Amino acid sequence: MKKKLNSGSSPKWFSPWLKRLLIMKMILVLIFMVGLSISHAKSIAQSTKLNLKLERGTVKDVINEIERQTEFSFMYDNDVFDTEQEISIRIKNEELEQVLNKLVKRQGLNYKLVNRYIVISGDDNMSAAVSQNNTISGNVTDSSGQPLPGVSIIIKGTTNGTVTDFDGNFNLNNVPGDATLVFSFVGMRSQEVLVEGKTTINITMEEDAIGIEEVIAVGYGTQKKANLTGAVASVSSEKLENRSITSSAQGLQGLIPNLNISFVSGDPGNTGAQFNIRGGTSINGGSPLILVDGVEQDIELINPDDIESVTVLKDAGSAAIYGARAAFGVILVTTKRTNKNTPTRIDYSGLLSWNTATKMPELIDNSYDYATAVNKAMENFDGSLAFNEESIAKIKAYYEDPANNPEWEEIDGRFYFYGHYKWKDELIKDFAPTQQHNFKVTGGGEKSSYYTSLGYLKQEGIYRKGTDVFERYNVRFNVNNEVKEWLDLNFKIAYNNKKTDKPHIYKSDASYINSIVFSRPTKPLMYPGDNEEYQGLYFENPATYQEKAGRDTYINHDLWLTAEAIFKITDKIKINTDFSYQNYAVNEQQNATKIKFINSLFETYYGQTGDDSVWLRNFRRNHYAFNIYGQYENRFEGGHYVKAMVGYNQEWRHQQMFSAQRKELISDQIPAINLALGDQIVGGSEGEYSIRGAFYRLNYIYKDKYLVEFNGRYDGTSRFKKSDRFGFFPSVSAGWRVSEENFMKSALPAVSNLKLRASYGSLGNQRTNSYYEYIAEMGSGNTSRYLFNDLSALYIKPPKLIPKYWGPVPPMKTQRN
């Protein structure tokens, strides 16, 4: 009996095998397609060479740099791939795959190159999802409803993906029902969407501000970077943390356009950092106002590891809110705090380094060339000679054959030296060590948070005989408390201490670096002979001064206490008030000792040292600062945004200085005023000043495109007489975010943020030579150099002339920027 088969059917024994065969063919086709894309990506990767250098960065920093240098983008799951892991990497001209092996394999993960994507996963079978048959379609638009072509859609954790067409439409096959789709596009925020069995997904992508949504510090508050209309630049702590630095000034150098930082010297802890914004200031000079958490402070005293951000206000449009103190720009430093609901964390970072002199003068390397050069110079000057012919001949003989010619001689009671003494080796070390340690404890709960840091820095200089040493201690404690829903109370304690210990210098215009050039190599360090009368005595030289001329020490104490209250009246109105107190002190001691030298005729004398002495100076300053300002912020229907702030500031500073000096120490080893026999010389000074001002800022924004800002301050200072004590300093600035206009959408992603802005304002200048320039001071003194009837007399100087105005412009009047 024959059994008839239905059309289109297959025998029972054949049907399962046929289905399997078809499935296998489909899988092979898909694998072939994926393989093509992978092989194409690999060919690009093999031709891509990378150069990376990163110290103490994160995996995310490396990813960003790879994306910048290549055509590839990364796809990964944050729960699988740890991008915050710390890493240091140095590669030069390596293939992309070699770099990925170092970056990804170290976490036990895998990656694949598909089209222009680097997909990272913990699953070896990354393309298993292609076996699913669900198809997802949809449309992608921007916030204005315009279609977005070229948007990438990837199944998270796989290499399966597609891109939108010209109309923003897409179709994606083989999508598991429980998959997550990742939508990404340059200039837009990436989005992740759960499929959850859906077959159609339409999304609207929001613009990624690429930094313009970042909130930065401005005068008495913060603003979004996108809303700025003045000349403002900012840098975050990440930039400083990636630099091996010991001071804040070093860390900021080269980071912010138009912020020029120069260093007067390379002495440890005393670099003399000078700040300048946008070049030349006034004929009287000037430097920016530097505020740390809202109060004026020395930025070099701060531990760079405690800095959260630095903002520079460059023009009158942004700096007018600080009035008469902002003539040369403003630098705002914000220190770190901890967010609420943050687990307790303990961090340690350390730095060990060795410094060396990068530039040294090139010196003549033998005494014969030196002697002939000096003789030539003297002959051209006045016809005299520093070295006679006999000395020149013996110097040459020793230079050419030191084994058979004397290095020095005593002839007729005179000392002659024919060798070549290398003062650079006596004065300067090859390397100077530096060590830095930072320890932090941070955390927070639902209502409070805390930030505690300890910092220590020790930096040695390059002096060999008398090492110069700088030490700095930093302690900071910030506490934020939400006492009520409407009230936050914050407290800060900061203590900074630095100490400098270095060799005493007798001439104010001299230094041991300069002495390398001016020291004669035809003179030794000590008497080399066996005459007991002169053994142990030094010829006058900079190395002996460096080692035995005494020590100078400077100790700075800087204590800051700040209390802040924030009243949240409504969700749109809040009031900030804070009070800060500073106690700053400097203890300085200079100890000058006598050194006995001998000259070429074996005569003893004391060179530049003269009388030994001890000099003490104590300086103390108390500073009080009070601020209160209220803020209103609201966004209205129709695209209108208003933010207004008004406030009051008052500061008072009082300082005293006392100094004492006495010569003829009983013992050089115990430099103390009561252990000296000479006359006591005392001095001192005292002064105070205060400032007071009311300020405001008003921002108006329409549809996030058109920006207007008004700033101003009515400012007063005690540095001028009452009739010229107050002034008003307003400013106005406007901006147009052209990139937000619809006609600019076609320029994405080439132009992600384009803004035109203009500003106009006036600033005052309260810089004077002293706190009381408007008062005719009468100086006094003592005729110590001239005796009248064998006694010194007290004298009074006539009062100085007082011009009508002080400085380049009338006091507290305007100078426009």
LOFI-109520 format. One record per residue (C-alpha): z, x, y; residue in one letter. Coordinates in steps of 0.25 Angstrom, whole numbers, padded with zeros to 4 digits, always signed. Last residue first. Layout:
N
ZXYA...
//
This chain:
817
+0122+0149+0385N+0128+0146+0399R+0139+0153+0406Q+0148+0143+0412T+0160+0145+0421K+0174+0148+0416M+0175+0161+0424P+0163+0163+0433P+0152+0171+0426V+0151+0185+0422P+0166+0188+0421G+0177+0184+0431W+0174+0177+0444Y+0179+0179+0458K+0183+0193+0455P+0197+0198+0455I+0200+0212+0460L+0211+0219+0453K+0225+0220+0458P+0229+0234+0463P+0236+0243+0452K+0251+0245+0452I+0257+0259+0449Y+0269+0264+0443L+0272+0278+0445A+0274+0291+0437S+0285+0300+0441L+0285+0315+0445D+0285+0311+0460N+0272+0303+0457F+0266+0307+0444L+0252+0304+0440Y+0247+0301+0425R+0258+0291+0422S+0255+0283+0435T+0260+0270+0428N+0252+0257+0428G+0250+0243+0434S+0239+0233+0435G+0238+0222+0445M+0231+0210+0440E+0223+0201+0450A+0222+0188+0441I+0209+0182+0437Y+0207+0191+0426E+0219+0187+0419Y+0217+0186+0404Y+0209+0199+0404S+0195+0204+0404N+0189+0190+0404T+0182+0181+0394R+0183+0167+0399Q+0168+0164+0398N+0162+0150+0399G+0151+0143+0391L+0140+0134+0395S+0130+0126+0386G+0116+0123+0382Y+0111+0121+0368S+0098+0119+0361A+0094+0115+0346R+0082+0114+0337L+0086+0112+0322K+0077+0114+0310L+0084+0113+0296N+0076+0113+0283S+0063+0119+0287V+0055+0124+0275A+0061+0113+0266P+0057+0104+0273L+0046+0104+0284A+0041+0091+0280S+0054+0085+0284K+0052+0090+0298M+0045+0077+0303F+0057+0069+0298N+0066+0076+0308E+0078+0082+0302E+0072+0096+0303S+0072+0095+0318V+0087+0095+0320R+0087+0094+0335W+0099+0100+0342G+0106+0099+0355A+0117+0107+0363S+0126+0105+0375V+0136+0114+0381S+0148+0112+0390P+0158+0123+0396F+0168+0118+0406F+0177+0127+0414G+0191+0130+0417F+0199+0142+0423R+0191+0145+0435D+0200+0139+0446S+0212+0142+0437K+0210+0157+0436K+0203+0162+0424F+0209+0168+0410R+0217+0155+0408S+0205+0148+0402T+0199+0134+0403G+0188+0127+0395D+0181+0113+0396Y+0173+0114+0384R+0160+0108+0380G+0150+0105+0368N+0139+0094+0367F+0130+0093+0355E+0117+0086+0353V+0110+0085+0339L+0097+0077+0336Y+0093+0077+0321K+0105+0072+0313D+0101+0058+0316K+0107+0060+0330Y+0118+0070+0332I+0128+0070+0344Y+0139+0081+0345N+0149+0082+0355L+0159+0093+0357R+0171+0094+0366Y+0181+0104+0372F+0193+0105+0381A+0199+0119+0384G+0211+0128+0387R+0212+0143+0386I+0224+0152+0388S+0228+0166+0392Y+0239+0176+0390E+0243+0190+0393G+0252+0201+0391E+0251+0216+0392S+0259+0229+0388G+0261+0243+0390G+0271+0254+0387V+0271+0269+0388I+0284+0276+0382Q+0285+0291+0387D+0286+0301+0376G+0296+0304+0365L+0291+0296+0353A+0299+0290+0341L+0303+0277+0348N+0288+0273+0350I+0285+0276+0335A+0275+0285+0328P+0282+0290+0316I+0274+0301+0310Q+0270+0308+0323D+0285+0311+0325S+0292+0312+0338I+0280+0305+0345L+0277+0311+0359E+0270+0298+0365K+0274+0284+0367R+0266+0271+0368Q+0269+0256+0370A+0261+0244+0370S+0263+0229+0372F+0253+0218+0372M+0255+0203+0374Q+0246+0191+0371Q+0246+0176+0375H+0235+0166+0371R+0234+0151+0373W+0223+0142+0368E+0220+0127+0371Q+0209+0119+0365N+0205+0104+0367Y+0195+0095+0360G+0184+0086+0360V+0174+0083+0348M+0162+0073+0346A+0153+0071+0334K+0142+0060+0335V+0131+0057+0325Y+0121+0046+0327H+0111+0044+0316G+0109+0029+0318G+0123+0025+0314E+0134+0034+0319F+0140+0047+0314R+0153+0050+0319N+0162+0062+0323E+0174+0063+0333Y+0182+0075+0334Q+0195+0078+0341G+0200+0092+0346Y+0213+0099+0348I+0215+0114+0349N+0226+0123+0351F+0227+0138+0351A+0238+0148+0353Y+0237+0163+0354H+0248+0173+0353N+0245+0188+0355R+0253+0200+0352R+0249+0215+0355F+0258+0227+0351N+0254+0241+0355R+0260+0254+0351L+0256+0268+0354W+0262+0281+0348V+0260+0295+0353S+0257+0309+0350D+0253+0317+0363D+0240+0324+0363G+0231+0320+0352T+0218+0324+0357Q+0219+0339+0353G+0234+0343+0350Y+0233+0358+0353Y+0235+0371+0345T+0227+0384+0348E+0221+0391+0337F+0209+0396+0345L+0200+0387+0338S+0209+0375+0341N+0221+0370+0334I+0226+0356+0333F+0240+0349+0333K+0239+0334+0331I+0248+0324+0339K+0249+0310+0335T+0244+0296+0341A+0250+0284+0335N+0243+0271+0339Q+0250+0258+0336Q+0245+0243+0337E+0252+0230+0333N+0243+0218+0336V+0248+0204+0336A+0242+0190+0335Y+0250+0177+0334N+0240+0166+0334Q+0243+0151+0335Y+0233+0139+0332S+0234+0124+0335F+0225+0114+0330D+0220+0100+0333T+0209+0092+0327N+0206+0077+0329I+0197+0068+0321K+0188+0057+0323I+0177+0051+0314K+0185+0048+0301D+0196+0044+0310T+0208+0050+0316I+0207+0063+0307K+0218+0071+0314F+0216+0086+0311I+0228+0095+0313A+0228+0110+0314E+0238+0121+0313A+0235+0136+0315T+0243+0149+0314L+0236+0162+0316W+0243+0176+0315L+0236+0189+0318D+0243+0202+0317H+0235+0215+0320N+0240+0229+0317I+0233+0241+0323Y+0237+0255+0319T+0233+0269+0325D+0236+0282+0318R+0239+0296+0322G+0231+0308+0325A+0233+0315+0311K+0221+0310+0302E+0210+0306+0312Q+0214+0317+0322Y+0213+0327+0311T+0200+0322+0306A+0195+0322+0321P+0197+0337+0323N+0206+0347+0331E+0208+0359+0322F+0220+0356+0313Y+0232+0364+0310L+0237+0365+0296G+0237+0380+0297Q+0237+0386+0311Y+0250+0394+0311E+0249+0397+0296E+0236+0405+0298N+0229+0403+0285D+0216+0397+0290G+0209+0383+0289P+0214+0377+0302Y+0211+0363+0300M+0199+0353+0301L+0188+0363+0304P+0180+0365+0316K+0165+0368+0316T+0161+0353+0312P+0165+0349+0327R+0169+0335+0328S+0161+0326+0337F+0153+0318+0327V+0164+0316+0317I+0173+0313+0329S+0165+0300+0332N+0170+0294+0318I+0184+0298+0322Y+0184+0290+0334S+0184+0293+0349A+0183+0285+0362D+0198+0281+0362S+0202+0296+0360K+0215+0298+0352Y+0211+0290+0339I+0222+0287+0330H+0219+0285+0315P+0218+0271+0310K+0227+0260+0305D+0222+0245+0307T+0230+0233+0303K+0225+0219+0302K+0233+0206+0300N+0228+0192+0300N+0237+0180+0298Y+0231+0165+0297A+0239+0153+0295I+0232+0139+0296K+0236+0125+0295F+0229+0112+0294N+0234+0097+0296L+0225+0086+0293D+0228+0072+0298L+0221+0058+0296W+0222+0057+0281E+0235+0063+0282K+0241+0077+0280V+0228+0083+0276E+0232+0097+0275N+0224+0110+0277N+0231+0124+0275V+0225+0137+0279N+0232+0151+0276F+0226+0164+0280R+0231+0178+0278V+0223+0190+0282N+0227+0205+0281Y+0219+0216+0287R+0220+0231+0285E+0212+0243+0292F+0213+0257+0288V+0209+0270+0296D+0210+0282+0287T+0215+0295+0294G+0208+0307+0288K+0196+0299+0282R+0192+0289+0292Y+0183+0279+0285I+0191+0266+0287G+0199+0259+0277E+0199+0244+0276Q+0210+0235+0270K+0208+0220+0270L+0217+0209+0265Y+0216+0194+0265G+0224+0183+0261L+0219+0168+0261S+0225+0154+0259T+0217+0142+0261Y+0224+0128+0259Y+0220+0114+0257S+0227+0100+0259S+0226+0085+0256K+0218+0084+0243E+0222+0098+0238G+0218+0112+0242G+0215+0126+0238G+0214+0140+0243T+0220+0154+0239V+0213+0166+0245K+0214+0181+0243F+0206+0191+0250N+0206+0206+0248H+0198+0217+0255Q+0197+0232+0253Q+0190+0243+0260T+0188+0257+0257P+0183+0268+0266A+0172+0278+0260F+0167+0292+0264D+0179+0295+0273K+0177+0300+0287I+0184+0310+0295L+0185+0323+0287E+0171+0321+0280D+0165+0318+0294K+0172+0330+0300W+0163+0340+0291K+0168+0354+0295Y+0156+0364+0295H+0161+0379+0294G+0161+0390+0304Y+0175+0388+0310F+0180+0398+0320Y+0195+0399+0324F+0199+0409+0336R+0210+0419+0336G+0200+0431+0337D+0192+0426+0325I+0197+0416+0315E+0186+0411+0306E+0180+0399+0299W+0170+0395+0287E+0168+0410+0284P+0155+0415+0278N+0151+0418+0263N+0153+0405+0256A+0148+0397+0269P+0134+0403+0269D+0124+0396+0278E+0135+0387+0285Y+0145+0399+0286Y+0134+0408+0292A+0129+0398+0302K+0144+0395+0307I+0145+0411+0308K+0133+0412+0316A+0136+0401+0325I+0150+0406+0327S+0144+0420+0331E+0134+0414+0340E+0144+0406+0348N+0147+0391+0346F+0150+0381+0357A+0139+0387+0366L+0138+0385+0381S+0125+0382+0389G+0130+0369+0396D+0124+0358+0388F+0112+0364+0381N+0120+0375+0376E+0131+0366+0371M+0121+0357+0364A+0114+0370+0357K+0128+0375+0354N+0132+0362+0347V+0119+0362+0339A+0121+0376+0334T+0135+0373+0330A+0132+0361+0323Y+0120+0367+0315D+0129+0378+0311Y+0141+0369+0308S+0134+0361+0297N+0131+0347+0293D+0127+0342+0307I+0132+0327+0308L+0125+0314+0305E+0134+0303+0311P+0139+0293+0301M+0134+0279+0297K+0138+0270+0286T+0153+0275+0285A+0158+0270+0272T+0166+0258+0267N+0171+0256+0253W+0174+0242+0248S+0183+0233+0241L+0183+0218+0243L+0191+0207+0237G+0191+0192+0235S+0202+0183+0230Y+0202+0168+0228D+0212+0158+0223I+0208+0144+0223R+0217+0131+0223T+0208+0119+0220P+0201+0113+0232T+0204+0098+0235N+0204+0101+0250K+0196+0112+0256N+0201+0126+0259T+0200+0133+0273R+0193+0145+0277K+0192+0151+0291T+0183+0146+0302T+0177+0156+0312V+0171+0152+0325L+0163+0162+0333I+0160+0158+0347V+0150+0162+0358G+0151+0172+0369F+0155+0162+0380A+0164+0154+0370A+0177+0156+0376R+0175+0148+0389A+0171+0136+0382G+0173+0135+0367Y+0166+0122+0365I+0154+0129+0373A+0151+0137+0360A+0141+0128+0353S+0131+0125+0365G+0136+0138+0372A+0129+0146+0361D+0133+0155+0349K+0144+0147+0341L+0146+0156+0329V+0153+0150+0316T+0160+0157+0306V+0164+0151+0293S+0175+0151+0282E+0182+0164+0285I+0194+0168+0277D+0187+0179+0269D+0183+0185+0283P+0198+0188+0285N+0201+0186+0299I+0206+0197+0309L+0191+0201+0313E+0189+0187+0318I+0199+0189+0329D+0204+0175+0333Q+0201+0164+0343E+0205+0150+0337V+0197+0139+0331G+0198+0143+0316D+0194+0157+0320V+0188+0158+0334L+0179+0169+0339I+0175+0168+0354L+0162+0177+0355P+0162+0190+0362S+0161+0195+0377G+0155+0205+0385G+0157+0206+0400N+0143+0206+0403I+0141+0194+0395S+0137+0191+0381T+0126+0199+0374G+0121+0195+0360G+0121+0181+0354R+0135+0181+0349I+0143+0194+0349N+0155+0198+0340F+0161+0212+0341Q+0169+0218+0329A+0178+0229+0333G+0177+0235+0319T+0192+0237+0319N+0196+0233+0305G+0191+0246+0299P+0184+0254+0309D+0169+0252+0309G+0168+0251+0324S+0163+0242+0335V+0157+0231+0326F+0146+0222+0330S+0145+0207+0327I+0133+0199+0333N+0133+0184+0330L+0119+0180+0334N+0115+0175+0320P+0127+0174+0311I+0129+0182+0298L+0126+0196+0303G+0140+0201+0305Q+0149+0189+0301L+0156+0197+0289G+0158+0209+0297Q+0165+0201+0308A+0174+0194+0298S+0179+0207+0293S+0180+0214+0279T+0167+0211+0274I+0159+0211+0260S+0150+0199+0263R+0148+0187+0254N+0161+0180+0259E+0156+0181+0274L+0143+0173+0271K+0151+0163+0262E+0161+0161+0274S+0151+0153+0282S+0142+0157+0293V+0139+0149+0306S+0130+0149+0318A+0130+0140+0330V+0120+0139+0342A+0122+0125+0346G+0116+0112+0340T+0124+0111+0327L+0122+0098+0319N+0116+0104+0307A+0127+0114+0306K+0137+0103+0304K+0148+0104+0314Q+0163+0109+0314T+0174+0108+0324G+0181+0114+0336Y+0169+0123+0340G+0160+0124+0328V+0162+0126+0313A+0151+0123+0303I+0148+0112+0294V+0136+0114+0285E+0126+0103+0285E+0116+0113+0291I+0117+0122+0279G+0105+0118+0271I+0106+0104+0277A+0102+0098+0263D+0094+0085+0267E+0097+0073+0258E+0089+0069+0246M+0086+0054+0244T+0085+0050+0229I+0077+0041+0220N+0079+0042+0206I+0072+0033+0196T+0074+0034+0180T+0089+0032+0180K+0097+0035+0168G+0109+0041+0175E+0099+0051+0182V+0111+0058+0190L+0106+0063+0203V+0109+0077+0209E+0105+0080+0223Q+0101+0093+0230S+0102+0092+0246R+0089+0094+0253M+0082+0105+0260G+0075+0110+0248V+0075+0099+0237F+0084+0096+0225S+0086+0084+0216F+0094+0086+0204V+0093+0076+0193L+0105+0073+0184T+0103+0069+0170A+0110+0058+0162D+0097+0051+0158G+0090+0064+0154P+0077+0066+0163V+0064+0070+0155N+0055+0067+0166N+0056+0068+0181L+0047+0060+0191N+0047+0063+0206F+0044+0056+0219N+0046+0062+0233G+0033+0058+0238D+0027+0072+0238F+0032+0074+0223D+0046+0076+0219T+0050+0088+0210V+0053+0089+0195T+0063+0093+0185G+0068+0097+0171N+0074+0111+0171T+0088+0106+0167T+0102+0105+0171G+0100+0095+0182K+0086+0088+0180I+0079+0093+0192I+0072+0086+0203I+0066+0095+0214S+0061+0088+0227V+0047+0092+0231G+0043+0080+0239P+0054+0073+0247L+0050+0059+0251P+0055+0054+0265Q+0066+0044+0265G+0074+0050+0277S+0085+0056+0268S+0074+0063+0259D+0067+0057+0248T+0066+0058+0233V+0059+0048+0224N+0061+0045+0209G+0057+0047+0195S+0066+0050+0182I+0060+0050+0168T+0068+0050+0156N+0062+0057+0143N+0073+0067+0140Q+0069+0080+0133S+0068+0087+0146V+0084+0087+0146A+0084+0099+0137A+0078+0108+0147S+0091+0116+0149M+0093+0120+0135N+0102+0131+0137D+0112+0123+0144D+0121+0129+0155G+0111+0127+0166S+0104+0133+0177I+0090+0129+0182V+0082+0139+0191I+0071+0130+0197Y+0058+0134+0203R+0050+0129+0191N+0060+0130+0180V+0068+0142+0178L+0079+0141+0168K+0094+0144+0168Y+0105+0147+0158N+0120+0147+0160L+0131+0157+0155G+0137+0159+0169Q+0132+0174+0169R+0118+0168+0164K+0116+0162+0178V+0117+0172+0188L+0113+0185+0181K+0102+0179+0173N+0097+0172+0185L+0096+0185+0192V+0087+0191+0180Q+0079+0178+0180E+0076+0180+0195L+0070+0193+0193E+0078+0205+0200E+0074+0213+0213N+0088+0217+0216K+0100+0210+0211I+0115+0210+0216R+0124+0199+0212I+0139+0196+0215S+0143+0182+0210I+0154+0172+0212E+0152+0159+0204Q+0150+0147+0214E+0137+0144+0207T+0144+0140+0194D+0132+0134+0185F+0136+0123+0176V+0144+0113+0185D+0135+0116+0197N+0123+0112+0188D+0110+0120+0191Y+0097+0121+0197M+0092+0133+0205F+0080+0134+0214S+0069+0145+0213F+0059+0150+0222E+0066+0163+0224T+0074+0171+0235Q+0082+0159+0241R+0084+0152+0228E+0090+0166+0222I+0099+0167+0235E+0104+0153+0233N+0107+0155+0219I+0114+0169+0222V+0123+0162+0232D+0126+0151+0222K+0131+0161+0212V+0141+0165+0222T+0143+0178+0231G+0152+0190+0230R+0141+0200+0233E+0126+0195+0233L+0114+0203+0232K+0101+0197+0227L+0087+0202+0226N+0078+0193+0217L+0064+0195+0211K+0055+0183+0207T+0043+0186+0198S+0051+0183+0186Q+0057+0170+0192A+0043+0165+0195I+0038+0168+0181S+0051+0161+0176K+0048+0149+0184A+0034+0147+0178H+0040+0150+0164S+0051+0139+0166I+0040+0129+0171S+0031+0132+0160L+0043+0131+0150G+0047+0117+0155V+0033+0112+0153M+0033+0118+0139F+0046+0113+0136I+0042+0099+0140L+0029+0100+0132V+0037+0105+0120L+0047+0094+0121I+0036+0084+0122M+0029+0090+0109K+0042+0090+0102M+0044+0075+0105I+0030+0072+0100L+0033+0079+0087L+0046+0072+0085R+0040+0059+0087K+0029+0062+0077L+0039+0067+0067W+0047+0054+0068P+0034+0046+0067S+0028+0053+0054F+0037+0048+0043W+0037+0034+0049K+0022+0034+0050P+0016+0033+0063S+0013+0021+0073S+0002+0020+0083G-0005+0009+0075S+0003+0003+0064N+0003+0009+0050L-0002+0001+0039K+0005+0004+0025K-0004+0005+0013K+0000+0000+0000M
//
